[in-house]
């Protein structure tokens, strides 16, 4: 069975342990917390012996098979903790996992954790896991999901934030889930939550207590522009500038995306297969919907203009054309985000 990460602990509490679990995704904090919950549940159920295996590129899968086949001198119940960083066991590893699922040893739980996951990672080995046990897929927390994630975490610590305070916290920890968790723990500690009635936090208190732990990158900037969020695009760009980013460093990826979007716009304009074109250009599946919305927002000719303007901004940033490169980039991104923006080209 495939489970959501936020329901995993509840599922663990309501049933006997399964022989195998796969916990995989791109949010290390959530993967770690799900794995911690499983380890804690296993200890409660008497799985007092744990063996850890790091399945890197040179891992010998016979080591895992031999360990499971051996008898324990110290405990009748064992937890095998297999770390699979890339989420890809390879042919030999996939066969070893399938063989385990076909005939799991008694009183044994295999927990596999991976810090990368997509549909391309799945295979017969993961299908065998979902039939016998559970797969917990951890997807990155999106911007619009972050306030709800924070609210649940605050409530679990005896805290409740007013809407404005919650939004402020989300803005200050956006892009850094570990910092978000740390800020919630700090709030609980400072406000002494958990030992009495729920404590409410207003916007002024939140501003005074929470540091700005945002970590922005150019991928988030592009995502915001393609998503049509002008205000967030500007805020991300200003944050990147404040963190010391330079326009030439940003333009390499921005220009590459605009060239790709121009090619996709051409495909769409002539009635080509847009889905196939996206696959050929290696547009990740979880980004394809944003690409489609962006392509619907502007004509083919406008995307060509955007690509040309990106070249001008790059030359400005290198001193080869006059003008303020930061201002020009902001105008370009705003125009990509909102078709109503009139001033596209930098003056």
C-alpha distance (Angstrom), angle and dihedral (degrees) to the residues before:
residue distance angle dihedral
X1 . . .
X2 3.80 . .
X3 3.80 115.2 .
X4 3.77 136.7 -170.6
X5 3.78 115.3 -116.9
X6 3.81 94.0 -123.2
X7 3.81 90.5 57.7
X8 3.77 98.1 43.4
X9 3.81 99.1 93.5
X10 3.80 91.1 49.5
X11 3.80 90.1 51.2
X12 3.81 91.1 49.1
X13 3.79 91.8 52.4
X14 3.79 93.7 50.7
X15 3.80 103.0 52.5
X16 3.82 143.9 32.6
X17 3.79 115.5 -87.2
X18 3.79 115.5 -83.8
X19 3.83 120.7 -131.3
X20 3.82 93.7 -114.3
X21 3.80 140.1 24.0
X22 3.79 131.6 -175.4
X23 3.82 115.4 -160.2
X24 3.79 110.2 -177.3
X25 3.78 139.4 157.8
X26 3.78 149.5 103.4
X27 3.81 98.1 -87.5
X28 3.84 105.9 84.2
X29 3.82 92.7 -170.6
X30 3.82 93.8 56.2
X31 3.82 92.9 42.2
X32 3.81 89.1 51.6
X33 3.81 93.4 48.1
X34 3.81 92.7 49.4
X35 3.80 90.1 49.0
X36 3.82 90.2 48.5
X37 3.81 90.1 52.0
X38 3.81 91.1 52.0
X39 3.80 92.6 47.5
X40 3.81 90.4 50.1
X41 3.80 92.0 49.3
X42 3.80 90.4 48.5
X43 3.81 91.1 53.5
X44 3.80 89.7 50.7
X45 3.81 89.1 53.4
X46 3.79 93.4 51.1
X47 3.79 100.5 -97.5
X48 3.76 91.4 141.7
X49 3.80 98.8 159.4
X50 3.80 121.1 70.6
X51 3.79 128.8 -176.6
X52 3.81 120.4 -166.0
X53 3.81 124.0 -151.8
X54 3.81 125.1 -175.3
X55 3.79 106.1 -153.2
X56 3.78 101.2 -157.8
X57 3.79 127.0 157.0
X58 3.82 93.6 -72.5
X59 3.80 97.6 41.4
X60 3.80 115.8 140.5
X61 3.81 105.2 -137.6
X62 3.80 89.6 -161.3
X63 3.80 86.2 71.8
X64 3.79 90.4 64.0
X65 3.81 93.6 43.8
X66 3.81 92.6 48.6
X67 3.79 91.7 47.3
X68 3.78 91.8 53.6
X69 3.80 92.5 46.2
X70 3.81 93.6 50.7
X71 3.79 122.0 91.8
X72 3.79 118.0 -115.7
X73 3.78 118.7 -123.8
X74 3.78 94.0 -162.6
X75 3.81 110.3 35.1
X76 3.78 138.7 24.4
X77 3.81 92.1 -149.5
X78 3.81 121.7 55.5
X79 3.79 137.5 -176.5
X80 3.81 117.5 -151.0
X81 3.80 109.8 -155.2
X82 3.81 108.2 -159.3
X83 3.84 116.7 -173.4
X84 3.81 111.2 -157.2
X85 3.84 103.8 176.9
X86 3.81 98.5 -175.0
X87 3.80 96.1 39.1
X88 3.83 89.2 -126.8
X89 3.82 116.1 107.8
X90 3.79 94.2 -179.3
X91 3.78 124.0 -136.6
X92 3.81 95.9 -58.9
X93 3.80 93.6 45.4
X94 3.78 92.9 45.0
X95 3.80 90.4 53.2
X96 3.81 91.4 47.9
X97 3.81 91.5 52.3
X98 3.81 92.2 46.0
X99 3.80 90.7 49.7
X100 3.79 89.9 51.7
X101 3.81 91.4 50.3
X102 3.81 91.8 49.8
X103 3.79 92.3 54.7
X104 3.82 112.4 11.4
X105 3.81 115.6 -169.7
X106 3.80 114.9 -113.0
X107 3.82 119.2 -97.7
X108 3.81 90.8 14.4
X109 3.79 131.7 121.7
X110 3.80 122.2 -168.5
X111 3.81 115.0 -157.7
X112 3.81 116.4 -170.4
X113 3.82 118.9 -169.6
X114 3.80 125.2 -171.3
X115 3.80 130.8 179.6
X116 3.80 95.1 -153.6
X117 3.78 127.7 56.2
X118 3.79 141.1 161.9
X119 3.79 136.2 138.2
X120 3.79 88.2 -85.0
X121 3.82 89.5 64.3
X122 3.80 93.6 57.9
X123 3.79 121.9 96.3
X124 3.77 143.7 140.2
X125 3.80 89.8 -59.0
X126 3.82 93.0 58.3
X127 3.81 91.1 42.8
X128 3.81 88.1 55.7
X129 3.81 89.0 52.5
X130 3.81 94.1 51.9
X131 3.82 90.7 50.1
X132 3.79 94.1 51.4
X133 3.79 102.6 28.1
X134 3.78 140.6 -9.7
X135 3.78 135.9 -58.2
X136 3.80 115.3 -156.2
X137 3.78 109.2 -162.5
X138 3.80 113.3 -161.8
X139 3.80 113.3 -158.6
X140 3.82 121.4 -170.7
X141 3.81 113.5 -91.2
X142 3.81 105.9 -108.7
X143 3.78 124.0 -139.1
X144 3.80 93.3 -105.4
X145 3.82 90.7 47.6
X146 3.80 96.1 49.9
X147 3.86 97.8 83.1
X148 3.83 91.2 53.7
X149 3.81 90.7 46.5
X150 3.79 90.3 51.1
X151 3.79 92.8 45.5
X152 3.82 92.2 54.1
X153 3.78 91.3 47.6
X154 3.80 92.9 48.0
X155 3.81 92.1 49.5
X156 3.79 90.6 51.1
X157 3.82 86.8 58.9
X158 3.81 94.8 47.4
X159 3.80 95.5 -99.2
X160 3.77 133.6 120.8
X161 3.80 124.0 -171.5
X162 3.77 126.6 -153.1
X163 3.85 112.3 -117.5
X164 3.82 93.9 -102.8
X165 3.81 91.0 47.0
X166 3.80 91.2 48.8
X167 3.79 91.4 50.6
X168 3.80 90.8 49.5
X169 3.79 91.2 51.6
X170 3.82 91.1 48.3
X171 3.81 91.5 51.9
X172 3.78 92.6 49.1
X173 3.79 96.1 50.9
X174 3.80 99.5 33.5
X175 3.77 112.4 139.4
X176 3.80 94.4 16.1
X177 3.79 112.6 80.2
X178 3.79 93.1 173.4
X179 3.80 89.9 56.1
X180 3.81 88.5 48.0
X181 3.79 91.6 55.3
X182 3.79 91.5 45.7
X183 3.81 91.8 51.1
X184 3.81 91.2 52.1
X185 3.79 90.4 50.6
X186 3.79 90.3 48.2
X187 3.81 91.3 50.5
X188 3.80 90.8 50.6
X189 3.79 90.6 49.9
X190 3.80 95.7 45.9
X191 3.78 94.2 45.3
X192 3.81 93.6 40.1
X193 3.78 92.2 -127.3
X194 3.78 124.2 176.2
X195 3.80 98.4 48.4
X196 3.78 99.5 75.6
X197 3.81 143.7 4.7
X198 3.79 120.5 -22.6
X199 3.79 112.2 -76.5
X200 3.81 118.9 -136.7
X201 3.80 121.6 -144.6
X202 3.80 122.3 -156.7
X203 3.80 126.5 -158.5
X204 3.81 95.8 -97.7
X205 3.81 92.4 51.6
X206 3.80 91.5 46.9
X207 3.81 91.8 51.0
X208 3.80 90.7 51.3
X209 3.80 95.4 46.8
X210 3.78 105.6 39.0
X211 3.78 125.6 70.8
X212 3.79 122.1 -143.7
X213 3.80 101.1 -100.5
X214 3.80 98.9 162.7
X215 3.78 116.4 143.2
X216 3.76 111.8 -165.3
X217 3.76 129.0 -177.8
X218 3.76 137.6 -176.7
X219 3.82 92.3 -98.7
X220 3.80 90.8 61.0
X221 3.80 89.2 46.6
X222 3.80 91.8 54.4
X223 3.81 91.0 44.3
X224 3.81 91.4 53.6
X225 3.82 92.8 49.3
X226 3.80 93.4 47.5
X227 3.79 89.3 46.2
X228 3.80 91.3 58.2
X229 3.80 96.9 -117.3
X230 3.80 104.7 139.1
X231 3.79 97.1 176.3
X232 3.78 94.4 49.4
X233 3.80 90.2 45.8
X234 3.80 90.8 55.2
X235 3.78 92.8 44.7
X236 3.82 91.7 50.9
X237 3.79 91.8 47.9
X238 3.82 92.6 49.8
X239 3.81 90.3 47.5
X240 3.80 91.7 51.0
X241 3.79 90.0 50.9
X242 3.81 91.3 48.9
X243 3.81 89.8 50.7
X244 3.80 90.2 56.5
X245 3.80 101.8 -99.1
X246 3.80 117.1 156.3
X247 3.80 125.5 -139.7
X248 3.86 95.0 -125.1
X249 3.79 89.5 56.4
X250 3.80 91.7 51.1
X251 3.78 96.3 44.4
X252 3.80 96.2 62.6
X253 3.81 92.3 68.6
X254 3.80 96.2 32.2
X255 3.81 91.5 53.3
X256 3.80 91.2 46.5
X257 3.81 90.8 52.9
X258 3.79 92.2 48.3
X259 3.81 92.3 50.3
X260 3.80 88.7 50.7
X261 3.81 91.8 48.3
X262 3.80 90.7 48.5
X263 3.80 89.7 54.4
X264 3.81 90.9 47.7
X265 3.81 90.8 48.5
X266 3.81 88.7 53.5
X267 3.81 90.7 50.3
X268 3.79 90.7 50.2
X269 3.80 93.3 46.5
X270 3.82 93.1 55.6
X271 3.81 93.4 44.8
X272 3.78 96.9 -105.0
X273 3.79 127.4 155.6
X274 3.82 102.4 -82.9
X275 3.81 94.3 -174.7
X276 3.79 92.1 54.5
X277 3.80 91.3 45.3
X278 3.81 90.3 53.5
X279 3.79 91.0 50.8
X280 3.79 91.6 49.3
X281 3.82 90.2 49.7
X282 3.80 90.2 48.2
X283 3.77 96.6 -119.4
X284 3.80 104.4 170.7
X285 3.76 114.2 -113.7
X286 3.81 93.2 -122.5
X287 3.84 89.4 56.8
X288 3.80 98.9 46.2
X289 3.82 94.9 88.0
X290 3.83 90.6 54.8
X291 3.80 89.9 49.0
X292 3.80 91.4 51.8
X293 3.80 92.5 50.3
X294 3.78 91.3 48.6
X295 3.81 91.8 49.2
X296 3.79 90.2 52.0
X297 3.81 90.2 52.1
X298 3.82 95.6 61.0
X299 3.79 139.1 32.8
X300 3.78 124.9 -114.3
X301 3.80 89.8 -105.1
X302 3.80 92.0 53.3
X303 3.82 91.7 52.9
X304 3.80 88.8 52.8
X305 3.82 87.9 51.8
X306 3.80 90.9 50.7
X307 3.80 91.1 52.0
X308 3.80 90.6 49.7
X309 3.80 91.8 47.9
X310 3.81 90.1 51.6
X311 3.80 87.6 59.4
X312 3.81 90.4 52.0
X313 3.81 92.2 49.5
X314 3.79 89.7 50.6
X315 3.82 91.1 52.3
X316 3.83 90.1 48.5
X317 3.79 90.8 52.2
X318 3.81 89.6 54.0
X319 3.78 94.4 47.8
X320 3.81 94.7 -110.7
X321 3.81 93.8 115.6
X322 3.82 128.3 34.5
X323 3.79 119.0 -110.1
X324 3.79 144.9 73.5
X325 3.80 106.0 -67.4
X326 3.82 94.2 -163.9
X327 3.80 92.3 52.4
X328 3.79 91.8 45.3
X329 3.79 91.4 50.4
X330 3.80 91.7 48.9
X331 3.81 90.9 52.1
X332 3.80 91.4 47.8
X333 3.79 93.9 50.9
X334 3.81 92.1 44.6
X335 3.80 89.9 53.2
X336 3.81 90.9 50.0
X337 3.80 90.3 50.4
X338 3.80 96.9 46.4
X339 3.79 126.0 29.9
X340 3.81 89.4 -157.8
X341 3.78 92.7 66.6
X342 3.80 104.8 110.3
X343 3.79 102.4 -171.5
X344 3.78 103.3 70.7
X345 3.76 106.3 146.9
X346 3.79 120.8 63.3
X347 3.75 117.4 -116.2
